[in-house]
Amino acid sequence: MAKHTHHFVESYTGLVGFGLDRKTDESTVICHLQKFSDDALMAAVITRMTDAELAETFDLITRLLRRHLKESEYHHLFLKDT
């Protein structure tokens, strides 16, 4: 059984756009991140990213995880430790 899911982007029927209101912004970010992490898209994009873009992406994600998750949440939700 797969550990990772992307159900939101598959079922979301609302507006995808940024700047209208907080709820739409949150949904838009989820959609963009789930679409961005698609295996086929990543295969096309990852080798085209510069070293600086790779570092910037990694640093942003790491910073957000550290800022918003407790250590136990990080292990459970991100690392999928059982």
trRosetta pair geometry for C-beta under 8 A, 3 or more apart (Angstrom, degrees):
i j d omega theta_ij theta_ji phi_ij phi_ji
2 5 7.1 127 110 -72 114 64
3 80 4.4 58 175 -163 135 158
4 80 7.4 -88 -63 -62 73 146
6 9 5.4 -24 167 33 96 112
6 10 6.6 103 117 -22 79 103
6 34 4.4 137 -148 -159 106 114
6 37 7.4 -166 -90 77 131 110
6 38 7.7 81 -132 -84 176 75
7 10 5.6 -69 -154 41 39 113
7 11 6.0 3 164 2 77 116
8 11 6.6 -84 -149 47 23 89
8 12 5.6 29 166 -39 70 113
8 27 7.8 -155 173 -144 119 73
8 30 5.1 -53 122 151 152 129
8 31 7.1 -121 122 -75 104 61
8 34 6.1 -177 67 -36 100 159
9 12 6.1 -38 -122 18 27 115
9 30 7.0 -158 -61 133 82 85
9 31 5.1 125 -110 -128 91 64
9 34 3.9 -158 -27 96 134 139
9 35 5.9 171 -146 -51 152 78
12 16 7.8 94 121 -68 127 98
12 27 6.1 155 -150 -170 140 111
12 30 7.5 142 -55 94 155 117
12 31 6.0 -108 65 -80 154 110
14 24 6.8 -138 144 -115 126 80
14 27 5.6 5 73 140 130 164
15 20 6.8 18 104 18 146 159
15 24 5.4 -11 78 -139 109 120
15 27 7.7 97 72 87 62 132
15 28 7.7 -31 115 -69 72 103
16 27 7.3 -115 -100 119 62 96
16 28 5.2 126 -154 -115 61 83
16 31 5.3 -84 -118 80 117 162
16 32 7.8 139 -164 -50 113 83
17 20 6.0 64 98 -19 107 118
17 24 6.4 -13 68 160 76 124
17 28 6.1 -113 50 -94 19 140
18 24 7.6 -179 -108 121 32 95
18 25 5.6 68 -138 -117 71 79
18 28 5.2 -155 -72 106 77 161
18 29 7.9 80 -100 -54 109 77
19 25 7.0 98 -39 -84 25 105
20 24 4.6 0 65 63 115 152
20 25 7.3 -171 47 -45 69 79
21 24 5.1 86 56 16 77 104
21 25 6.9 -140 96 -9 36 93
22 25 5.5 -59 -147 37 29 115
22 26 6.3 30 156 -21 66 104
23 26 5.8 -52 -149 33 29 111
23 27 6.5 25 154 -14 63 107
24 27 5.7 -56 -146 40 33 110
24 28 6.0 37 154 -23 66 108
25 28 5.7 -56 -146 36 28 114
25 29 6.4 28 156 -19 64 104
26 29 6.0 -55 -151 34 29 109
26 30 6.5 29 152 -17 63 105
27 30 5.7 -53 -150 36 33 113
27 31 6.3 33 153 -18 66 106
28 31 5.7 -54 -147 37 31 112
28 32 6.2 28 156 -17 65 107
29 32 5.8 -55 -144 39 30 110
29 33 6.1 26 159 -16 65 109
30 33 6.0 -60 -145 40 26 106
30 34 6.1 19 161 -13 65 111
31 34 6.1 -61 -143 41 25 105
31 35 6.1 20 160 -13 64 111
32 35 5.9 -59 -143 42 26 107
32 36 5.9 29 157 -24 64 112
33 36 5.5 -54 -140 37 28 114
33 37 6.3 18 162 -13 64 109
34 37 6.1 -58 -142 39 28 103
34 38 7.5 58 150 -50 56 82
35 38 5.9 -23 -167 -18 40 116
35 41 6.9 61 157 -7 66 166
36 41 6.4 -126 -153 114 30 141
36 42 7.6 79 155 -71 57 83
36 45 8.0 -43 -162 35 77 164
37 41 7.7 67 76 69 8 116
37 42 6.4 15 -157 -55 38 123
38 41 4.3 71 70 15 100 110
38 42 6.5 -176 82 -11 47 88
39 42 5.8 -59 -144 39 26 110
39 43 6.3 31 157 -24 63 106
40 43 5.7 -51 -150 31 30 114
40 44 6.8 24 153 -14 62 105
41 44 5.8 -61 -155 38 34 108
41 45 6.0 13 157 -7 71 116
42 45 5.9 -66 -134 46 30 100
42 46 5.3 33 174 -35 72 113
43 46 6.7 -34 -116 20 17 109
44 48 7.4 -6 148 -1 58 124
45 48 5.7 -82 -160 44 40 109
45 49 6.4 47 153 -40 79 101
46 49 5.9 -45 -154 12 34 114
46 54 7.9 66 -159 -99 75 103
49 53 4.1 -128 -170 92 96 126
49 54 5.2 121 121 -56 124 79
49 57 7.4 -30 -164 -6 153 137
50 53 4.6 99 50 5 76 101
50 54 7.1 -135 95 -3 42 85
51 54 5.7 -52 -150 35 33 114
51 55 6.4 30 153 -16 65 107
52 55 5.8 -56 -147 40 31 110
52 56 6.1 34 154 -22 66 108
53 56 5.5 -51 -140 37 31 114
53 57 6.2 32 159 -19 64 105
54 57 6.0 -58 -150 36 26 109
54 58 6.3 22 155 -14 63 111
55 58 5.8 -57 -144 41 29 110
55 59 5.9 29 158 -20 66 111
56 59 5.8 -56 -141 39 25 111
56 60 6.3 27 158 -20 62 107
57 60 6.0 -55 -148 34 27 110
57 61 6.5 20 158 -12 63 108
58 61 6.1 -61 -149 40 28 106
58 62 6.1 25 157 -16 66 113
59 62 5.8 -58 -141 41 28 110
59 63 6.0 30 159 -22 65 109
60 63 5.8 -57 -146 36 26 111
60 64 6.4 22 158 -16 63 108
61 64 5.9 -58 -149 38 29 109
61 65 6.3 29 155 -19 65 108
62 65 5.8 -56 -148 37 29 111
62 66 6.3 27 156 -16 65 108
63 66 5.9 -58 -147 39 28 109
63 67 6.1 23 158 -18 64 113
64 67 5.8 -59 -141 40 28 110
64 68 5.9 -13 173 12 66 118
65 68 6.8 -80 -134 51 18 86
65 69 5.4 -28 -171 23 63 123
65 74 5.9 88 172 -116 107 104
65 78 6.0 33 -134 -71 131 160
66 69 7.3 -53 -94 48 11 84
66 74 8.0 27 -88 -89 45 139
69 73 4.1 -138 -163 93 95 116
69 74 4.6 126 120 -62 132 78
69 77 6.7 -137 -129 52 137 128
69 78 7.0 177 47 -18 179 121
70 73 4.6 93 52 7 76 104
70 74 7.0 -135 94 -9 39 86
71 74 5.5 -51 -150 31 33 117
71 75 6.6 29 155 -15 65 104
72 75 5.9 -55 -150 38 32 108
72 76 6.1 20 156 -9 67 113
73 76 5.8 -62 -138 47 30 103
73 77 5.2 -2 176 7 72 120
73 78 7.8 63 133 -5 67 93
74 77 6.8 -54 -110 50 14 89
74 78 5.1 -28 -162 30 56 122
74 79 6.6 47 143 -6 68 102
75 78 7.4 -21 -65 53 9 83
75 79 5.0 -35 -144 45 44 125
75 81 4.3 -29 171 26 93 133
76 79 7.6 35 -5 55 12 83
76 80 7.4 35 -180 -111 31 26
76 81 6.3 -72 -83 56 41 84
77 80 7.7 -21 162 -71 11 56
